[in-house]
Amino acid sequence: MKLVVIEFTDYALIWWDQNVISRRRSGERPVASWEEMKVLMRRRFVPNHYYRDLYLKLHCCFIEFTSSFRSLYILNMSLSCWLMARNWKATSATQRFVLLICCFQTFFESIKFGS
């Protein structure tokens, strides 16, 4: 316990000292375990909305990931259809990627020059 308290600085140290004094005055036993100390620190320093906000961030990241994955899947399927329509075969992921880049390049050139 004392090794943990040694690392406290600024407000955490003031909070801990006040906590120790308050426990002594009220006749409570001192904090004896790391688990008990973690509970006290979480109550004091982790806001109530922290876990909700963390969940929302994770949920948003998951939505973005699935949306990106879905877009890549659709793009891959489109490329497959495009290759099949031209009787081309791409045997490796690298070849498919190169073909995809060529398709994009052709598409953007057609937009650029209005062909």
Secondary structure, 3 states (H helix, E strand, C coil): CHHHHHCCCHHHHHHHHHHHHHHHHHCCCCCCCHHHHHHHHHHHHCCCCHHHHHHHHHHHHHHHHHHHHHHHHHHHHHHHHHHHHCCCCCCCHHHHHHHHHHHHHHHHHHHHHCC
